[in-house]
């Protein structure tokens, strides 16, 4: 009886437990099908999410991955629908894993959750591509915002006709938009901003009439803004900023009467009239910035009474601001800067409006106005202010003296650097339309507010929260930021030529494997009204986050005023790590006259004194010249000094005394290598800066021409993957270049130098080095103002800094790649084993010669072997030949350095090898561009198939034919370079008869090679 009663109570307890679950609506763990549990486990593995405990029901109210104190925006939810089969079965319908910095890839296993409707992986660190399997799902919402996902949008995604929201902005997607996306007729949100999409907007998009929010900012589309957008009558928000598209804005845009947020900026194309927006009375945000709009302000603007933001800056608007526009006094922010507006500034602006920027216009002042009138910025807004000089609103400001320098610690307090140079503090909080004038000789003007900012109030100064291990870190702890335009002005400057140094460090993103590190800040830099740098990216140029980069410019001051302007042209991410992080950022400014200022600090002196000084100076000069002539000193300048005369080096000049002090008088203990010019020494400046000094050997055949060439080229080029030139020293016949010191020497030494100098480079580091070299070459070939063919890319000319970031060095052999020429026929100079066949044989030089050399270097990186090394007295090893043989056999991974072990990522290694073989193609026409190489290595585009031509395989007779010709060249060469593969200079292209000419084969031409083959 007791046993029966005990069993009865157990039954009641179980029944009450089941009833309790039925009332709470949560299922038992067994109610989620086993195949979905397994799918979640596989998804977690692919995402590299390690905190899921599947011993507990994933559909419970607080699953094991629930966070009690999540950060803002953090979500970690698996949502189930447990209404199936009379509430006895659950299915997963939504997965939200936001702000977790998951490092994995996108799981194809989502397909195994048949009821899944929502995937939200916003702000993680995911890479790879969108799996094609997703095209078979029935998703409603898909968000991948803020990751590292690349590749194109798979065509299959167009099959998800249930999709209502597709958010993939702030990633690395590329390619054209699939035409099939026009089938997503239910879609309401389509966010594609901040990717690398190209092509035109497909005409099939005309069918997307359910769209409410469409964003394509910061891409590389081409063509005009499509007319069919007039059919998207349900639109509420339209964002087309820096999309690559051209104007004009279609007149049919007036049919979009529901739009409250319209942002179009930085359009390509010609001038256009103000678009007809008179029917769009619901507009709250209207941005038509830098759209080439001409003509007067349209009357209908005064009827847009719902406006809170009006930005029509940097156009060519003319005429006056009508007095009946007073209805706009209630607009929170108005930006009309950078136009040609004339007439009087209306009283309703001066007296009632807030946050209005009228700077850089042609108004006529009816009375004396300050540059800042309440919250109205009037700097340089007068017709009289066009040519710099003291602007009208500063006429009351009298220069107490003439300055010859400007130093500003942007966003920070007063600071003294190196014990002597004082940077003025710049701590004004600024605002949307703010002009600030310092107590000395500089001022700034800031335009814009951060739209959609997650922060409670706009901040125009950012303070770094982490420790910076950089020189003069006090200059980089704070920075001034701006949403649209930030200008600094130097006043009361002596006229002449100035060196402008702009100091940057990215302190708003992180340098780790989190979503905060995937942000991109891009802006343009103008000096004296001329755009000097386009699409400047601080972190990219500095080689990482939290690292300083200084950009140097030359500026001519003719009206005692210098202008430096930083402008956001709509590019870069705007939501990483949070909404509202974008726009120009600058840490410090230092400006110095290139001529020695007059003694006494530049205070004004009388005209009589000036005449007396000039007369006395002239007498002294004449007397000095007579003495020098008498002693035979005049005319004794070296040939080098004569060649350098008039050359704009754009680099600092050092004295021989400074160099000797830094290198301990060229002590042999400080010698760190032998370059193409001669010895290279390590040195130390008094401020602790470590340098590398390249000294031209008196025996060098390269001579002054190459020396001048290298100075001119390097000083004009600034890139994180090019070696930085600090300056030069020219005294008599002493020729010295001063470079940044690279702690880890050359790639060749690290990979296959003496055993004590080799480093164990893991696969991520090798991949980073390869991509860095490719980026440097892409800059030289396609991005810099000077188009450069390096001509001697090899492992010894790739240097590595303390973080093993690669930097291309030795531009002494570089040759300008003139855009008007299809190729350059020039004397051959380079290193055999790395030289392209068409260049080695015939002197036919294009940038594809560097591509070939890069292919060889990439093979060396992946294999850890030199292109030409010797295994024994009778056997030589030729990397390119071996790679082609392995490719033909289908065993290409045998090429990989066995030291990599488990570090190897096979997929990336396959990509690198195939890209290398593409680059080392015998036909230069089949080699890719370096920008394409970067895209392939980073996984943004697919690697096209490598097809080996049988003519690329080594033939003994042809090898022997070439051997006789080149071995003779080697024997006659007197170059003192002792590199492992000798650098040869041949007087000209081979011009022999066709019967005896060496055939065009991409083989190794090292002299020892031929000796071993005989």
WORA-V821624 format. One record per residue. N is the residue number from 1. SS is DSSP state (H for helix, E for strand, - for the rest). PHI is phi in whole degrees, -180 to 180 (NA if undefined). PSI is psi in whole degrees, 0 to 359 (* if undefined). Layout:
[[N;SS;PHI;PSI] [N;SS;PHI;PSI]]
//
This chain:
[[1;-;NA;317] [2;H;-61;320] [3;H;-65;321] [4;H;-64;317] [5;H;-66;323] [6;H;-65;316] [7;H;-63;324] [8;H;-64;318] [9;H;-66;323] [10;H;-63;321] [11;H;-63;317] [12;H;-63;320] [13;H;-65;316] [14;H;-65;319] [15;H;-63;317] [16;H;-65;325] [17;H;-64;316] [18;H;-66;320] [19;H;-64;320] [20;H;-61;317] [21;H;-65;324] [22;H;-68;328] [23;H;-77;326] [24;H;-79;344] [25;-;84;9] [26;-;-108;137] [27;-;-89;161] [28;-;-72;158] [29;H;-52;326] [30;H;-73;350] [31;H;-77;341] [32;E;-87;122] [33;-;-54;145] [34;H;-58;323] [35;H;-68;330] [36;H;-76;325] [37;H;-62;315] [38;H;-64;322] [39;H;-62;318] [40;H;-62;321] [41;H;-63;318] [42;H;-69;324] [43;H;-63;316] [44;H;-60;321] [45;H;-66;317] [46;H;-69;321] [47;H;-75;346] [48;-;62;41] [49;-;-94;118] [50;-;-112;7] [51;-;-110;18] [52;-;-89;132] [53;-;-114;106] [54;-;-85;11] [55;-;-78;349] [56;-;-116;148] [57;-;-58;119] [58;-;-63;340] [59;-;-98;12] [60;-;-75;169] [61;-;-63;316] [62;-;-127;87] [63;-;-64;169] [64;-;-63;345] [65;-;-98;10] [66;-;-68;137] [67;-;-108;125] [68;-;-74;330] [69;-;-128;66] [70;-;-72;152] [71;-;-73;168] [72;-;-59;128] [73;-;84;354] [74;-;-70;132] [75;E;-138;143] [76;E;-148;66] [77;E;-126;134] [78;E;-112;117] [79;E;-104;133] [80;E;-116;151] [81;E;-107;114] [82;E;-110;32] [83;E;-99;4] [84;E;-78;148] [85;-;50;54] [86;-;58;42] [87;-;64;31] [88;-;-108;352] [89;E;-133;138] [90;E;-111;154] [91;E;-138;143] [92;E;-74;127] [93;E;-117;344] [94;E;-152;138] [95;E;-131;118] [96;E;-122;114] [97;E;-129;86] [98;E;-110;142] [99;-;58;45] [100;-;-116;355] [101;-;55;39] [102;-;-63;132] [103;-;-96;1] [104;-;-82;212] [105;E;-122;174] [106;-;-77;125] [107;-;-80;125] [108;H;-63;339] [109;H;-65;348] [110;H;-57;333] [111;H;-61;334] [112;H;-82;7] [113;-;-110;88] [114;-;-65;341] [115;-;-104;7] [116;-;-68;128] [117;-;-117;342] [118;E;-139;130] [119;E;-125;120] [120;E;-129;104] [121;-;-117;38] [122;-;-61;137] [123;-;54;71] [124;-;-128;202] [125;-;-129;34] [126;-;-76;146] [127;E;-128;190] [128;-;88;202] [129;-;-123;170] [130;-;-74;122] [131;-;-62;140] [132;H;-64;334] [133;H;-61;335] [134;H;-64;340] [135;H;-64;346] [136;H;-98;6] [137;-;-90;170] [138;-;-115;52] [139;-;-72;151] [140;-;-110;319] [141;E;-128;132] [142;E;-138;120] [143;E;-130;124] [144;-;-124;22] [145;-;-54;135] [146;-;72;55] [147;-;-134;198] [148;-;-118;30] [149;-;-75;138] [150;E;-129;192] [151;E;81;184] [152;-;-95;167] [153;-;-75;121] [154;-;-64;143] [155;H;-57;326] [156;H;-62;338] [157;H;-62;335] [158;H;-69;348] [159;H;-81;349] [160;-;-84;73] [161;-;-68;349] [162;-;-82;353] [163;-;-67;130] [164;-;-112;339] [165;E;-142;123] [166;E;-127;110] [167;E;-121;105] [168;-;-130;22] [169;-;-71;162] [170;-;62;51] [171;-;-134;205] [172;E;-127;32] [173;E;-64;154] [174;E;-146;182] [175;E;85;181] [176;E;-82;155] [177;-;-75;131] [178;-;-61;136] [179;H;-62;332] [180;H;-64;341] [181;H;-61;342] [182;H;-66;349] [183;H;-82;350] [184;-;-82;67] [185;-;-71;349] [186;-;-95;357] [187;-;-70;138] [188;-;-115;331] [189;E;-126;125] [190;E;-133;102] [191;E;-110;112] [192;-;-122;8] [193;-;-63;157] [194;-;55;57] [195;-;-135;199] [196;E;-123;37] [197;E;-67;147] [198;E;-129;184] [199;E;81;185] [200;-;-91;161] [201;-;-71;120] [202;-;-57;141] [203;H;-64;338] [204;H;-66;343] [205;H;-65;347] [206;H;-58;334] [207;H;-80;355] [208;-;-84;60] [209;-;-77;353] [210;-;-88;355] [211;-;-58;134] [212;-;-115;335] [213;E;-143;117] [214;E;-130;122] [215;E;-135;122] [216;-;-134;26] [217;-;-63;157] [218;-;55;64] [219;-;-140;190] [220;E;-126;39] [221;E;-66;163] [222;-;-136;171] [223;-;96;182] [224;E;-91;160] [225;-;-59;122] [226;-;-66;141] [227;H;-65;334] [228;H;-70;354] [229;H;-63;342] [230;H;-64;343] [231;H;-85;351] [232;-;-86;64] [233;-;-73;354] [234;-;-93;359] [235;-;-60;138] [236;-;-115;328] [237;E;-135;134] [238;E;-136;117] [239;E;-123;112] [240;E;-131;67] [241;E;-103;126] [242;-;49;45] [243;-;-84;346] [244;-;96;346] [245;-;-74;162] [246;E;-111;159] [247;-;-81;183] [248;-;-81;167] [249;-;-73;125] [250;-;-59;140] [251;H;-64;334] [252;H;-67;354] [253;H;-62;339] [254;H;-66;344] [255;H;-77;349] [256;-;-86;69] [257;-;-75;346] [258;-;-88;351] [259;-;-66;129] [260;-;-109;341] [261;E;-132;107] [262;E;-123;116] [263;E;-129;109] [264;E;-129;125] [265;E;-148;161] [266;-;53;52] [267;-;-80;144] [268;E;-81;170] [269;-;108;188] [270;-;-94;181] [271;-;-64;151] [272;E;-147;159] [273;E;-78;164] [274;-;-60;129] [275;-;-67;152] [276;-;-79;102] [277;-;-114;17] [278;-;-62;335] [279;-;-86;351] [280;-;-92;62] [281;-;-76;353] [282;-;-88;359] [283;-;-59;130] [284;-;-109;321] [285;E;-119;121] [286;E;-127;110] [287;E;-120;117] [288;E;-131;60] [289;E;-88;135] [290;-;52;54] [291;-;-114;13] [292;-;62;36] [293;E;-85;131] [294;E;-118;170] [295;E;93;185] [296;-;-80;167] [297;-;-70;130] [298;-;-71;145] [299;H;-61;328] [300;H;-66;345] [301;H;-57;325] [302;H;-68;346] [303;H;-91;355] [304;-;-86;72] [305;-;-76;352] [306;-;-92;358] [307;-;-62;137] [308;-;-115;334] [309;E;-135;127] [310;E;-128;113] [311;E;-125;103] [312;-;-124;36] [313;-;-76;162] [314;-;55;48] [315;-;-118;205] [316;E;-128;40] [317;E;-69;140] [318;E;-129;180] [319;E;81;186] [320;-;-101;173] [321;-;-92;112] [322;-;-59;144] [323;H;-66;334] [324;H;-80;8] [325;H;-83;13] [326;H;-61;343] [327;H;-64;342] [328;H;-83;0] [329;H;-63;340] [330;H;-87;353] [331;-;-66;131] [332;-;-65;320] [333;E;-140;130] [334;E;-133;124] [335;E;-121;109] [336;-;-119;15] [337;-;-63;154] [338;-;70;40] [339;-;-124;199] [340;E;-127;37] [341;E;-69;142] [342;-;-126;188] [343;-;82;198] [344;-;-91;149] [345;-;-78;119] [346;-;-59;147] [347;H;-62;328] [348;H;-64;334] [349;H;-77;312] [350;H;-66;329] [351;H;-103;329] [352;-;-122;328] [353;-;-76;153] [354;-;-118;147] [355;-;55;59] [356;E;-115;126] [357;E;-110;112] [358;-;-112;12] [359;-;-61;152] [360;-;58;65] [361;-;-139;191] [362;-;-124;41] [363;E;-69;157] [364;-;-107;119] [365;-;-80;133] [366;-;-87;349] [367;-;-157;170] [368;-;-73;123] [369;-;-120;150] [370;-;-80;162] [371;-;-66;332] [372;E;-122;111] [373;E;-109;104] [374;-;55;237] [375;-;-105;33] [376;E;-111;122] [377;E;-91;115] [378;-;-114;14] [379;-;-62;134] [380;-;52;38] [381;-;-102;7] [382;E;-102;154] [383;H;-59;335] [384;H;-82;357] [385;H;-101;13] [386;-;-67;327] [387;-;-107;47] [388;-;56;224] [389;-;67;185] [390;-;-74;118] [391;-;-76;162] [392;H;-57;318] [393;H;-73;358] [394;H;-117;14] [395;-;-60;332] [396;-;-75;347] [397;-;-84;121] [398;-;-104;127] [399;-;-70;119] [400;-;-70;335] [401;-;-164;178] [402;-;-101;127] [403;E;-97;156] [404;-;-128;19] [405;E;-159;158] [406;E;-139;130] [407;E;-138;124] [408;E;-133;129] [409;E;-93;89] [410;E;-62;119] [411;-;83;356] [412;-;-121;182] [413;-;-88;174] [414;-;-55;138] [415;E;-148;143] [416;E;-108;128] [417;E;-110;136] [418;-;57;25] [419;-;76;359] [420;-;-138;319] [421;E;-88;117] [422;E;-99;126] [423;E;-101;128] [424;E;-67;143] [425;E;-70;150] [426;E;-141;76] [427;-;-112;10] [428;-;-60;135] [429;-;-68;346] [430;-;61;198] [431;-;174;184] [432;-;-65;328] [433;E;-139;81] [434;E;-127;130] [435;E;-115;132] [436;E;-130;133] [437;E;-116;129] [438;-;-78;175] [439;-;-83;355] [440;-;-110;250] [441;-;-132;32] [442;E;-144;163] [443;E;-154;167] [444;E;-137;157] [445;E;-132;126] [446;E;-121;133] [447;E;-123;131] [448;-;112;160] [449;-;-129;158] [450;-;-82;105] [451;-;-71;143] [452;-;62;27] [453;-;-67;130] [454;-;-74;341] [455;-;-77;150] [456;-;-62;330] [457;-;-146;150] [458;-;-63;135] [459;-;-123;132] [460;-;-107;7] [461;E;-130;133] [462;E;-119;134] [463;E;-109;129] [464;-;-70;137] [465;-;-104;356] [466;-;-116;166] [467;-;-77;134] [468;-;-107;122] [469;-;-99;66] [470;-;-136;160] [471;-;-64;140] [472;-;52;49] [473;H;-61;339] [474;H;-64;339] [475;H;-79;345] [476;-;-116;5] [477;-;-73;333] [478;E;-129;157] [479;E;-149;150] [480;E;-95;136] [481;E;-124;160] [482;-;-150;145] [483;-;-78;330] [484;-;-127;294] [485;E;-138;136] [486;E;-133;119] [487;E;-120;137] [488;E;-113;142] [489;E;-127;136] [490;E;-104;127] [491;-;-109;165] [492;-;57;34] [493;E;-90;145] [494;-;-68;138] [495;-;-66;146] [496;E;150;194] [497;E;-97;134] [498;E;-125;150] [499;E;-99;123] [500;E;-106;119] [501;E;-111;121] [502;E;-107;125] [503;E;-103;128] [504;E;-132;150] [505;E;-156;130] [506;-;-79;112] [507;-;-121;10] [508;-;-104;342] [509;-;-103;170] [510;-;-109;164] [511;-;-115;60] [512;-;-144;188] [513;-;-98;59] [514;-;-130;171] [515;H;-64;338] [516;H;-68;345] [517;H;-93;354] [518;-;-95;4] [519;-;-70;153] [520;-;-131;121] [521;E;-104;123] [522;-;-133;130] [523;E;-154;171] [524;E;-107;154] [525;E;-122;126] [526;E;-117;138] [527;E;-124;125] [528;-;51;40] [529;-;84;355] [530;E;-104;131] [531;E;-73;115] [532;E;-93;324] [533;E;-135;132] [534;E;-111;141] [535;E;57;48] [536;E;-75;128] [537;-;-123;111] [538;H;-59;307] [539;H;-63;321] [540;H;-67;316] [541;H;-69;326] [542;H;-83;347] [543;-;83;23] [544;-;149;172] [545;-;-83;146] [546;-;74;15] [547;-;-116;143] [548;E;-83;150] [549;E;-143;133] [550;E;-116;126] [551;E;-108;131] [552;E;-111;136] [553;E;-136;156] [554;E;-103;136] [555;E;-136;143] [556;E;-105;122] [557;E;-102;119] [558;-;-118;340] [559;-;-122;31] [560;-;65;14] [561;-;-136;139] [562;E;-120;134] [563;E;-119;131] [564;E;-123;121] [565;E;-127;134] [566;E;-113;129] [567;E;-130;130] [568;-;-87;115] [569;-;-98;30] [570;-;82;8] [571;-;-105;160] [572;E;94;169] [573;-;-74;154] [574;-;-125;2] [575;-;-131;17] [576;-;-121;127] [577;-;-76;345] [578;-;-136;169] [579;-;-60;140] [580;-;90;14] [581;-;-103;100] [582;-;-170;179] [583;-;90;171] [584;-;-62;146] [585;E;-140;132] [586;E;-141;141] [587;-;-97;320] [588;E;-162;160] [589;E;-133;132] [590;E;-134;125] [591;E;-127;130] [592;E;-137;142] [593;E;-69;142] [594;-;-78;348] [595;-;-111;150] [596;-;-69;125] [597;-;-64;153] [598;-;-64;151] [599;-;-66;157] [600;-;87;11] [601;-;79;8] [602;-;88;13] [603;-;-65;148] [604;-;-68;147] [605;-;-131;168] [606;-;-73;160] [607;H;-64;322] [608;H;-62;320] [609;H;-65;320] [610;H;-60;315] [611;H;-62;317] [612;H;-64;318] [613;H;-65;316] [614;H;-62;316] [615;H;-62;314] [616;H;-63;319] [617;H;-63;320] [618;H;-64;319] [619;H;-63;316] [620;H;-63;317] [621;H;-62;315] [622;H;-63;316] [623;H;-61;317] [624;H;-63;318] [625;H;-64;320] [626;H;-62;315] [627;H;-63;315] [628;H;-65;320] [629;H;-64;318] [630;H;-61;323] [631;-;-86;359] [632;-;76;22] [633;-;-87;336] [634;-;-72;147] [635;-;78;10] [636;-;-96;13] [637;-;-61;142] [638;-;-69;164] [639;H;-60;324] [640;H;-64;314] [641;H;-63;325] [642;H;-67;321] [643;H;-67;326] [644;H;-78;345] [645;-;-61;127] [646;-;85;354] [647;-;-81;128] [648;-;-83;94] [649;-;-73;333] [650;-;52;35] [651;-;-143;155] [652;E;-68;152] [653;E;-109;130] [654;-;-114;152] [655;-;-88;158] [656;H;-63;326] [657;H;-62;318] [658;H;-63;317] [659;H;-67;317] [660;H;-63;320] [661;H;-65;322] [662;H;-70;326] [663;H;-102;9] [664;-;57;50] [665;-;58;45] [666;-;57;45] [667;-;-59;135] [668;H;-61;335] [669;H;-68;339] [670;H;-95;1] [671;E;-73;127] [672;E;-117;359] [673;E;171;177] [674;E;-128;115] [675;-;-100;186] [676;-;-64;337] [677;-;-92;331] [678;-;152;205] [679;E;-71;155] [680;E;-123;131] [681;E;-118;148] [682;E;-89;141] [683;E;-143;167] [684;E;-134;121] [685;-;-80;164] [686;-;-64;334] [687;-;-84;5] [688;-;96;353] [689;-;-67;130] [690;E;-93;134] [691;E;-129;165] [692;E;-122;126] [693;E;-109;121] [694;E;-99;122] [695;E;-109;125] [696;-;-71;125] [697;-;-74;140] [698;-;-66;340] [699;-;-91;356] [700;-;-65;137] [701;-;-86;350] [702;-;-70;317] [703;H;72;191] [704;H;-66;324] [705;H;-60;312] [706;H;-67;325] [707;H;-61;311] [708;H;-62;320] [709;H;-60;315] [710;H;-66;317] [711;H;-60;310] [712;H;-61;318] [713;H;-72;309] [714;H;-66;321] [715;H;-66;338] [716;H;-90;351] [717;-;-114;131] [718;-;-133;117] [719;-;-160;146] [720;-;-64;343] [721;-;-113;23] [722;E;-121;140] [723;-;-61;140] [724;-;-88;127] [725;E;-95;117] [726;E;-76;324] [727;E;169;195] [728;E;-145;169] [729;E;-136;124] [730;E;-129;106] [731;E;-136;116] [732;-;60;236] [733;-;-102;13] [734;E;-84;121] [735;E;-119;114] [736;E;-136;137] [737;E;-115;138] [738;E;-113;114] [739;E;-112;165] [740;E;-65;147] [741;-;-86;132] [742;-;-105;111] [743;-;-62;330] [744;-;-106;22] [745;-;58;218] [746;E;-101;160] [747;H;-61;322] [748;H;-63;318] [749;H;-67;321] [750;H;-70;323] [751;H;-82;310] [752;H;-142;34] [753;-;-84;197] [754;-;-56;147] [755;H;-56;324] [756;H;-71;341] [757;H;-98;351] [758;-;-74;146] [759;-;-116;148] [760;-;-83;98] [761;-;-88;119] [762;-;-75;175] [763;H;-66;314] [764;H;-56;323] [765;H;-69;318] [766;H;-64;319] [767;H;-64;318] [768;H;-62;318] [769;H;-64;316] [770;H;-64;314] [771;H;-64;320] [772;H;-62;316] [773;H;-61;317] [774;H;-62;320] [775;H;-66;319] [776;H;-62;316] [777;H;-69;322] [778;H;-61;323] [779;H;-65;314] [780;H;-61;316] [781;H;-79;322] [782;H;-126;338] [783;H;-109;330] [784;-;-77;159] [785;-;-64;325] [786;-;-93;124] [787;-;-87;117] [788;E;-118;134] [789;E;-105;119] [790;-;-69;316] [791;-;80;349] [792;-;-145;50] [793;-;-74;122] [794;-;-159;170] [795;H;-64;329] [796;H;-74;342] [797;H;-99;13] [798;E;-112;114] [799;E;-100;157] [800;E;-124;130] [801;-;-84;190] [802;-;-65;335] [803;-;-97;13] [804;-;61;32] [805;-;-83;134] [806;E;-82;145] [807;E;-140;127] [808;E;-76;134] [809;-;-125;179] [810;-;61;82] [811;-;-98;14] [812;-;-62;335] [813;-;-101;3] [814;-;-67;151] [815;E;-135;133] [816;E;-62;131] [817;-;-95;91] [818;-;-65;129] [819;-;-67;335] [820;-;-80;351] [821;-;-105;143] [822;-;-76;332] [823;-;-160;174] [824;E;-121;122] [825;E;-94;117] [826;-;-146;168] [827;-;-64;147] [828;E;-83;130] [829;E;-148;122] [830;E;170;198] [831;E;-120;119] [832;-;-63;144] [833;-;103;338] [834;-;-120;349] [835;-;-82;139] [836;-;-66;145] [837;H;-62;320] [838;H;-67;334] [839;H;-83;317] [840;H;-65;323] [841;H;-86;318] [842;H;-126;3] [843;-;69;20] [844;E;-85;108] [845;E;-115;122] [846;-;-134;179] [847;H;-65;344] [848;H;-69;343] [849;H;-66;319] [850;H;-66;325] [851;H;-61;316] [852;H;-59;311] [853;H;-60;320] [854;H;-61;320] [855;H;-58;319] [856;H;-65;314] [857;H;-62;320] [858;H;-62;321] [859;H;-64;322] [860;H;-65;322] [861;H;-65;315] [862;H;-74;332] [863;H;-97;338] [864;-;74;15] [865;-;-121;150] [866;-;-73;153] [867;-;-62;327] [868;E;-134;101] [869;E;-131;164] [870;E;-117;127] [871;-;-89;329] [872;-;-159;182] [873;-;-65;335] [874;-;-117;2] [875;-;-135;132] [876;E;-116;159] [877;E;-119;125] [878;E;-124;108] [879;H;-61;312] [880;H;-64;317] [881;H;-60;317] [882;H;-66;318] [883;H;-61;318] [884;H;-66;322] [885;H;-64;315] [886;H;-63;322] [887;H;-63;318] [888;H;-66;325] [889;H;-80;348] [890;-;80;22] [891;-;-127;49] [892;H;-64;334] [893;H;-70;350] [894;H;-64;341] [895;H;-70;336] [896;-;-66;140] [897;-;-58;119] [898;H;-65;343] [899;H;-69;344] [900;H;-70;325] [901;H;55;229] [902;H;-76;352] [903;H;-68;338] [904;-;-66;135] [905;-;-104;103] [906;H;-58;320] [907;H;-62;317] [908;H;-69;324] [909;H;-64;318] [910;H;-61;317] [911;H;-62;314] [912;H;-63;318] [913;H;-66;314] [914;H;-65;323] [915;H;-64;318] [916;H;-60;317] [917;H;-68;325] [918;H;-62;316] [919;H;-66;325] [920;-;-92;25] [921;-;-64;145] [922;-;-63;326] [923;-;-92;120] [924;H;-65;335] [925;H;-68;335] [926;H;-92;356] [927;-;-80;143] [928;-;-76;165] [929;-;-75;162] [930;H;-70;330] [931;H;-66;324] [932;H;-67;323] [933;H;-61;314] [934;H;-58;314] [935;H;-62;319] [936;H;-69;317] [937;H;-66;328] [938;-;-88;1] [939;-;81;13] [940;-;-80;332] [941;-;-134;154] [942;-;-74;150] [943;-;-84;123] [944;-;-70;157] [945;-;-63;135] [946;-;-89;114] [947;-;-106;117] [948;-;-85;126] [949;-;-85;137] [950;H;-61;337] [951;H;-70;346] [952;H;-82;348] [953;-;-80;146] [954;-;-71;133] [955;-;-118;130] [956;H;-60;317] [957;H;-65;320] [958;H;-70;325] [959;H;-62;317] [960;H;-65;322] [961;H;-60;316] [962;H;-73;326] [963;H;-57;314] [964;H;-62;319] [965;H;-68;313] [966;H;-80;329] [967;H;-63;324] [968;H;-64;320] [969;H;-64;322] [970;H;-65;316] [971;H;-66;330] [972;H;-87;354] [973;-;-83;133] [974;-;-108;15] [975;-;-62;137] [976;-;-86;358] [977;-;-63;132] [978;-;-113;32] [979;-;-64;163] [980;-;-61;319] [981;-;-110;120] [982;-;-71;140] [983;E;-87;122] [984;E;-114;142] [985;E;-119;118] [986;E;-106;140] [987;-;-62;332] [988;-;-171;176] [989;-;-66;155] [990;-;-66;131] [991;-;-128;24] [992;-;-73;182] [993;-;-73;159] [994;-;-67;334] [995;-;-74;331] [996;-;-110;359] [997;-;-69;142] [998;-;-62;139] [999;-;-73;161] [1000;-;-83;86] [1001;-;-123;134] [1002;-;-82;69] [1003;-;-117;172] [1004;-;-80;137] [1005;-;-119;23] [1006;-;-64;139] [1007;H;-60;320] [1008;H;-62;332] [1009;H;-58;313] [1010;H;-68;322] [1011;H;-61;322] [1012;H;-74;334] [1013;H;-83;343] [1014;-;-67;*]]
//
